[in-house]
């Protein structure tokens, strides 16, 4: 008779392996081959094939005609439910639309998810050449404007984060992508707790101190409006 505790551990490991496959996908990595998945996860190809088959059945992954894997529509459904549960979209989306309209650049709102940051809402710039973001995108916490803000106002230690807390904002110049800038600021809810971070981002070639100062004025204005309207969760 199989030991019950061993079975439970094996089931958890299987779930974690499946989730590790999904976590490989990122901005710029929207489709991956079996070999690429094996290299990124360290799993055997036979294991990946079994796990991907299960993920496909539940709609969390799909395989194209060339044998490459993509994230499936089931994840979009879960992401939509997550955004509904967050219950702040009605307040945040108008501010992002406003920020994009007055700055001409892409604006976004990120929340912390473990050691990553998740793009919960975004309004892409209407410019032909722009920084394009997708809702549901996950990025590292330890670089980029909103990542630094989330770490700083979640208690991260160090002189960098001390300065961010004093300044109340952070400017990232080519930190995650050498061609991009972002100006980021924390967003607090009605109770004064950190709700997330939002930023205005665009091509580094369009950045200068005047642009930074103008963006900061608009971010501060939006942050003040949001501070009294976000749900006290």
C-alpha positions in Angstrom: 0.0 0.0 0.0 1.4 3.4 -1.0 2.2 5.7 1.8 -0.4 8.6 2.0 2.2 11.2 2.9 4.4 10.3 0.0 1.5 10.5 -2.4 0.7 14.0 -1.2 4.2 15.2 -1.7 4.3 13.8 -5.2 1.1 15.5 -6.1 2.5 18.9 -4.8 5.7 18.4 -6.8 3.7 17.7 -9.9 1.7 20.9 -9.5 4.9 22.9 -8.8 6.5 21.4 -11.9 3.5 22.4 -14.0 3.5 25.9 -12.6 7.3 26.2 -13.3 6.5 25.6 -16.9 4.0 28.4 -17.0 6.4 30.7 -15.3 8.9 30.4 -18.0 6.7 32.4 -20.4 7.4 36.2 -20.2 7.5 39.3 -22.3 9.4 38.3 -25.4 9.0 34.6 -24.6 5.5 34.0 -25.8 6.2 30.7 -27.5 8.7 28.0 -26.6 9.9 24.7 -28.0 10.1 21.6 -25.9 13.9 21.9 -25.8 13.6 25.5 -24.6 11.2 24.5 -21.9 13.5 21.7 -20.8 16.5 24.1 -20.7 14.6 26.7 -18.7 13.0 24.4 -16.2 15.6 21.7 -15.8 12.8 19.1 -16.3 13.1 16.0 -18.5 11.4 16.4 -21.9 9.2 13.3 -21.1 8.0 15.0 -17.9 7.3 18.3 -19.7 5.2 16.5 -22.4 3.0 14.9 -19.7 2.5 18.1 -17.8 1.9 20.1 -21.0 -0.7 17.6 -22.1 -2.6 18.1 -18.8 -2.3 21.9 -19.1 -3.6 21.8 -22.6 -6.7 19.8 -21.5 -7.5 22.5 -19.0 -6.9 25.3 -21.5 -3.8 26.7 -19.8 -1.5 25.9 -22.6 -1.8 25.3 -26.4 0.5 23.7 -28.9 0.8 25.1 -32.5 1.4 23.3 -35.7 5.1 23.8 -35.4 5.2 22.0 -32.1 5.8 25.2 -30.1 3.9 25.9 -26.8 1.9 29.0 -26.0 -0.1 30.1 -23.0 -3.7 29.1 -23.3 -7.0 31.1 -22.9 -7.8 29.5 -19.6 -5.1 31.8 -18.0 -6.9 34.9 -19.5 -10.1 33.8 -17.8 -8.3 33.4 -14.4 -6.6 36.7 -14.9 -9.9 38.4 -15.6 -11.4 36.9 -12.4 -8.4 38.1 -10.5 -8.8 41.7 -11.7 -12.5 41.6 -10.8 -11.6 40.4 -7.3 -9.1 43.3 -7.0 -12.1 45.6 -7.2 -10.2 48.7 -8.1 -10.2 48.7 -11.9 -13.1 51.3 -12.0 -10.9 53.7 -10.1 -7.5 52.9 -11.7 -8.3 52.6 -15.4 -9.5 56.2 -15.7 -6.3 57.5 -14.1 -4.2 55.4 -16.5 -6.2 56.7 -19.5 -5.7 60.3 -18.2 -1.9 59.7 -17.7 -1.5 58.3 -21.2 -3.5 61.2 -22.7 -1.6 64.0 -21.0 1.9 62.4 -21.3 1.6 60.6 -24.6 3.3 57.6 -23.1 2.3 54.2 -21.8 0.9 54.0 -18.2 0.6 50.9 -16.1 -0.4 49.7 -12.6 1.6 46.8 -11.0 1.1 44.8 -7.8 3.5 42.5 -6.1 3.2 38.8 -6.5 5.9 37.0 -4.5 9.2 37.9 -6.0 7.7 39.3 -9.2 5.5 42.2 -10.2 2.3 41.7 -12.1 0.9 44.2 -14.6 -2.7 44.4 -13.5 -3.9 47.3 -15.6 -2.3 49.3 -18.4 -3.1 51.9 -21.0 -0.7 51.8 -24.0 0.5 54.9 -25.7 -1.1 55.8 -29.1 2.2 56.7 -30.6 3.4 54.5 -33.4 6.7 53.8 -31.7 6.0 53.1 -28.0 6.5 50.9 -25.0 3.8 48.3 -25.3 2.6 46.3 -22.2 0.1 43.5 -21.8 -2.1 43.0 -18.7 -1.0 39.9 -16.9 2.7 40.4 -17.7 5.0 39.4 -15.0 8.4 41.0 -14.5 11.2 40.8 -11.9 10.9 43.0 -8.8 14.6 43.9 -8.5 14.7 46.1 -11.6 12.5 48.6 -13.3 10.5 51.5 -11.9 7.4 49.8 -10.4 9.5 46.9 -9.1 11.7 49.3 -7.1 8.7 51.1 -5.8 7.0 48.0 -4.6 10.1 46.8 -2.8 10.8 50.2 -1.2 7.3 50.7 0.2 7.1 47.0 1.2 10.1 47.6 3.6 13.1 46.7 1.5 16.4 47.7 3.2 19.3 49.6 1.7 20.3 53.1 0.8 18.6 52.9 -2.6 15.2 52.0 -1.0 15.7 54.6 1.7 16.1 57.3 -1.0 13.1 56.1 -2.8 11.0 56.3 0.3 12.2 59.8 0.9 11.7 61.0 -2.7 8.4 59.2 -3.1 9.2 58.1 -6.6 11.8 56.3 -8.7 13.1 56.9 -12.2 14.4 53.9 -14.2 16.6 54.7 -17.2 17.4 51.7 -19.3 17.4 49.4 -16.2 15.3 46.6 -17.5 15.5 47.5 -21.2 18.2 49.8 -22.5 15.8 51.6 -24.8 13.1 52.4 -22.1 12.6 54.8 -19.3 9.9 54.7 -16.6 8.8 57.1 -13.8 7.1 55.3 -11.0 5.2 56.1 -7.8 3.4 54.2 -5.1 -0.4 54.0 -4.9 -2.0 53.8 -1.5 -5.6 52.8 -0.6 -8.1 54.7 1.7 -6.4 53.2 4.8 -3.0 54.4 3.7 -1.7 50.9 2.9 0.3 50.2 -0.3 -2.1 49.1 -3.0 0.5 48.9 -5.8 2.7 51.1 -8.0 2.0 52.9 -11.2 4.3 54.3 -13.8 4.6 56.2 -17.1 7.1 54.6 -19.5 8.4 55.2 -23.0 11.4 55.3 -25.2 14.6 56.6 -23.5 15.2 58.8 -26.6 12.2 60.9 -25.6 13.3 61.3 -21.9 14.7 64.4 -20.3 14.4 66.2 -17.0 11.5 68.4 -18.2 9.6 65.2 -19.3 10.4 63.7 -15.9 9.1 66.7 -14.0 5.9 66.9 -16.1 5.2 63.2 -15.5 5.8 63.5 -11.8 3.2 66.3 -11.5 0.6 64.1 -13.2 1.5 61.0 -11.2 1.2 62.9 -8.0 -2.2 64.3 -9.0 -3.4 60.8 -9.9 -2.0 59.3 -6.7 -3.9 61.8 -4.6 -7.1 61.1 -6.4 -6.7 57.4 -5.9 -5.7 57.6 -2.3 -9.2 58.4 -1.2 -11.1 56.1 -3.6 -9.4 52.7 -3.6 -11.1 50.0 -1.5 -9.8 49.4 2.0 -9.0 45.8 1.6 
